[in-house]
Amino acid sequence: MSDYPVPPTRTVRHQPSRAQIIEVDIAVVGAGISGISAALEAARLGRRVALIDAGQQLGGQSTGSMLGTFCGFYSNGPEPYRVVYGIVDAMFAHLKKADAFHLRRGRNSYIPLYQEQALVRWIEQAVHAAGIQVLLGATLLQARRDGGRIVALDIATRFGPVEVHAEGFVDASGDAALSYLAGFDCREPVSPIMGTLMFTLEGFDEAAALQLDRWAVQKRLAETGGRYGLVRRDGFVFAFPGKGHATVNMTHVKTPLDPEGYATAQAEGRAQADRVVDFLRGEYPAAFATARVRQYGFLGIRQTRWIVARHSLQIDEVRQGLKPDDAILRCSWPVELHDRPEDVHWEEFGDDHLHYVPFRAMVPQQADNLVAAGRCIDGDPAALSSVRVMGPCVAMGAAAAQALDLAGAGSVSQIDIAALQLRLRDNLERRDRD
Ligand SMILES: Cc1cc2nc3c(=O)[nH]c(=O)nc-3n(C[C@H](O)[C@H](O)[C@H](O)COP(=O)(O)OP(=O)(O)OC[C@H]3O[C@@H](n4cnc5c(N)ncnc54)[C@H](O)[C@@H]3O)c2cc1C
């Protein structure tokens, strides 16, 4: 018989109690790449920050959906320069040091590959080092408003309710959850913009996979995809050189805004992913005969619901590269519209093309202390598709934090736009060649 002491227990009983209260200067809802950028930028300004996310880890889709590449961080042309700064300098430096970053040319620009596990560790370390109060598994249920000001957030966690009070709020929820729950008008596309369940592959012949011509693969997909039960007839596989794994973007599923629909769509996306593996094995045995899924991503959601702002970015402004007086970022990413199950509508731009996001597209009409950042800012579906990739999302997060800092107890609609642009000048002017 062991005489090892059994740890003691005590009896507890739930006592209905008030919510835990958190008081900060700036509360950010959504810890995807835009919320991470907003939170870190606000903390750097000396603000007390809370970062709230319903998920179990930081990074949102950038770490959970197996995206694999950073888009919208560079200009177009033969020698692209970087167009987004702020957190990007430290983030890229960390990924390079961890051998988790690979600069690759694509779509007339650079599209770096990255490894999700290295990114999530950088985000965790950066956020905790900045003293940000992080709430994970924390779902926003309700936003209380006094006129144009949000005053408090009611949040549910597995450990009980939490109430967050702040002077300023960032809606980085992707689905405009904060703006919607606060009662501000939002937009939804009349027919759905498709999401994608992405995944990584292992067990394939990397040298043979790198030999494949991506346009020939697309053609084969269009010709034979139906035989494998595939919904989408375009897409791509890209191997991370030397790592033995590849990212696959070849599925299309609807992404409804209800919990049961979400779960069903995720299962459907994974079923499509399995059929994509069958296609790759069947059509390209030299490269993929023994390929298998290494990791399924969480359902990738593109454009579901977004704010009605003071200005809605229009596709003609994007095509013409019009620079508005209140521009807060530049970008050259193509129009990438997933509005049909079978394929993607792409419109790529020339070498010198840049388009811009105006600050007015980030502020819900009538809101005083709320700024949206990321894929839920205002635009028509085509315009939005060209600015919702991660580069512009980072720049929008920075703009949201700086705007709320300038507004203080006042209204973001009355801030000095020239002062905001001065703070954001790197994202408007700097041209580093990495
Ligand atoms: C399949 C797919 C592939 C893509 N590929 C690329 C790519 O290769 N490169 C690239 O740069 N971009 C890519 N994009 C686009 C880009 O990834 C996203 O648009 C971008 O990551 C959005 O970032 P975000 O911070 O706005 O939102 P998200 O990353 O979606 O983060 C929103 C966060 O808000 C949280 N949230 C939502 N509602 C609530 C609530 N009520 N309470 C609490 N938290 C809440 C969510 O849990 C989530 O973590 C892709 C998108 C998809 C869907």
The ligand as an SDF file (V2000), in Angstrom:
LIG
                    3D

 53 58  0  0  0  0  0  0  0  0999 V2000
  -10.3410   30.2810  -46.9290 C   0  0  0  0  0  0  0  0  0  0  0  0
   -9.6790   31.6140  -46.8380 C   0  0  0  0  0  0  0  0  0  0  0  0
   -8.3930   31.7190  -47.3210 C   0  0  0  0  0  0  0  0  0  0  0  0
   -7.7510   32.9340  -47.2000 C   0  0  0  0  0  0  0  0  0  0  0  0
   -6.4590   33.0030  -47.5950 N   0  0  0  0  0  0  0  0  0  0  0  0
   -5.7590   34.0950  -47.3160 C   0  0  0  0  0  0  0  0  0  0  0  0
   -4.3630   34.1250  -47.5330 C   0  0  0  0  0  0  0  0  0  0  0  0
   -3.7840   33.1480  -48.0170 O   0  0  0  0  0  0  0  0  0  0  0  0
   -3.6920   35.2530  -47.1890 N   0  0  0  0  0  0  0  0  0  0  0  0
   -4.3180   36.3480  -46.6790 C   0  0  0  0  0  0  0  0  0  0  0  0
   -3.6490   37.3390  -46.3870 O   0  0  0  0  0  0  0  0  0  0  0  0
   -5.6380   36.3530  -46.4780 N   0  0  0  0  0  0  0  0  0  0  0  0
   -6.3700   35.2540  -46.7670 C   0  0  0  0  0  0  0  0  0  0  0  0
   -7.7110   35.2300  -46.5210 N   0  0  0  0  0  0  0  0  0  0  0  0
   -8.3820   36.4280  -46.0090 C   0  0  0  0  0  0  0  0  0  0  0  0
   -8.0380   36.6640  -44.5700 C   0  0  0  0  0  0  0  0  0  0  0  0
   -7.5660   35.5270  -43.9670 O   0  0  0  0  0  0  0  0  0  0  0  0
   -9.1750   37.1350  -43.7160 C   0  0  0  0  0  0  0  0  0  0  0  0
  -10.0390   37.9750  -44.3890 O   0  0  0  0  0  0  0  0  0  0  0  0
   -8.5580   37.8470  -42.5210 C   0  0  0  0  0  0  0  0  0  0  0  0
   -7.7520   36.9230  -41.8290 O   0  0  0  0  0  0  0  0  0  0  0  0
   -9.6270   38.4050  -41.6790 C   0  0  0  0  0  0  0  0  0  0  0  0
   -9.0740   38.8120  -40.4630 O   0  0  0  0  0  0  0  0  0  0  0  0
  -10.0140   39.4660  -39.3870 P   0  0  0  0  0  0  0  0  0  0  0  0
   -9.1470   39.8100  -38.2440 O   0  0  0  0  0  0  0  0  0  0  0  0
  -10.8160   40.5710  -39.9930 O   0  0  0  0  0  0  0  0  0  0  0  0
  -11.0840   38.3400  -39.0250 O   0  0  0  0  0  0  0  0  0  0  0  0
  -10.9500   36.8570  -38.4510 P   0  0  0  0  0  0  0  0  0  0  0  0
   -9.6110   36.2760  -38.6280 O   0  0  0  0  0  0  0  0  0  0  0  0
  -12.1230   36.1390  -39.0120 O   0  0  0  0  0  0  0  0  0  0  0  0
  -11.1420   37.0710  -36.8800 O   0  0  0  0  0  0  0  0  0  0  0  0
  -12.3730   37.4100  -36.2960 C   0  0  0  0  0  0  0  0  0  0  0  0
  -12.3690   36.9040  -34.8700 C   0  0  0  0  0  0  0  0  0  0  0  0
  -13.5400   37.4170  -34.2040 O   0  0  0  0  0  0  0  0  0  0  0  0
  -14.0250   36.4240  -33.3480 C   0  0  0  0  0  0  0  0  0  0  0  0
  -15.4550   36.6470  -33.1200 N   0  0  0  0  0  0  0  0  0  0  0  0
  -16.4430   36.6970  -34.0410 C   0  0  0  0  0  0  0  0  0  0  0  0
  -17.6190   36.9120  -33.4260 N   0  0  0  0  0  0  0  0  0  0  0  0
  -17.3680   37.0150  -32.1030 C   0  0  0  0  0  0  0  0  0  0  0  0
  -18.1950   37.2170  -30.9540 C   0  0  0  0  0  0  0  0  0  0  0  0
  -19.5160   37.3830  -31.0530 N   0  0  0  0  0  0  0  0  0  0  0  0
  -17.5840   37.2390  -29.7530 N   0  0  0  0  0  0  0  0  0  0  0  0
  -16.2540   37.0790  -29.6290 C   0  0  0  0  0  0  0  0  0  0  0  0
  -15.4320   36.8730  -30.6840 N   0  0  0  0  0  0  0  0  0  0  0  0
  -15.9910   36.8430  -31.9070 C   0  0  0  0  0  0  0  0  0  0  0  0
  -13.7570   35.1170  -34.0700 C   0  0  0  0  0  0  0  0  0  0  0  0
  -13.6600   34.0470  -33.1480 O   0  0  0  0  0  0  0  0  0  0  0  0
  -12.4340   35.3850  -34.7870 C   0  0  0  0  0  0  0  0  0  0  0  0
  -11.3080   34.9130  -34.0920 O   0  0  0  0  0  0  0  0  0  0  0  0
   -8.4040   34.0430  -46.6410 C   0  0  0  0  0  0  0  0  0  0  0  0
   -9.7020   33.9130  -46.1600 C   0  0  0  0  0  0  0  0  0  0  0  0
  -10.3320   32.7010  -46.2550 C   0  0  0  0  0  0  0  0  0  0  0  0
  -11.7110   32.5700  -45.7050 C   0  0  0  0  0  0  0  0  0  0  0  0
  1  2  1  0
  2  3  1  0
  2 52  2  0
  3  4  2  0
  4  5  1  0
  4 50  1  0
  5  6  2  0
  6  7  1  0
  6 13  1  0
  7  8  2  0
  7  9  1  0
  9 10  1  0
 10 11  2  0
 10 12  1  0
 12 13  2  0
 13 14  1  0
 14 15  1  0
 14 50  1  0
 15 16  1  0
 16 17  1  0
 16 18  1  0
 18 19  1  0
 18 20  1  0
 20 21  1  0
 20 22  1  0
 22 23  1  0
 23 24  1  0
 24 25  2  0
 24 26  1  0
 24 27  1  0
 27 28  1  0
 28 29  2  0
 28 30  1  0
 28 31  1  0
 31 32  1  0
 32 33  1  0
 33 34  1  0
 33 48  1  0
 34 35  1  0
 35 36  1  0
 35 46  1  0
 36 37  1  0
 36 45  1  0
 37 38  2  0
 38 39  1  0
 39 40  1  0
 39 45  2  0
 40 41  1  0
 40 42  2  0
 42 43  1  0
 43 44  2  0
 44 45  1  0
 46 47  1  0
 46 48  1  0
 48 49  1  0
 50 51  2  0
 51 52  1  0
 52 53  1  0
M  END
$$$$
